Amino acid sequence: MIKEFREFIARGNVIDLAVGIIIGAAFTSIVNSVVEDLINPILGLLTGGIDFTNKYIVLSGTVPDGASLAAARNSGAAIFAYGSFLMAVLNFLIIAWAVFLLVKVVNRLQRAALRQKVEEPAPAGPTQEELLAQIRDLLADRATMADYPLPRP
């Protein structure tokens, strides 16, 4: 069983998956920072700090007016918390947009690196005239060798 486990872990797919998960976790922190530290403050400034998280409708039961969502949930009333859902959807869209922009930047950098690699001059080889001269010299050597055939045993 230990041998099978070692073989399983040593497979390329498992290692690739582990690396992907680790990179994904690191990338998640970058995306979260972009969203929380850069995008959300700008959106808050543009929207006047609107936060839908505490918006809800009481379906049944009683909740004091102006109570927070947490207080409404603790009161035991049936709550339709549409604000939390709207904020989750909005956060998802913001994160998806941030990931899209980051992937777009990475793709642009990769294309630029590839373009730069392609634009590098190829090593200079012999010119067409030099190649023709080499062929001529080889043919001349072959013709000279034909004038002096090797004796047959």
Disulfide bonds with the S-S distance in Angstrom:
none
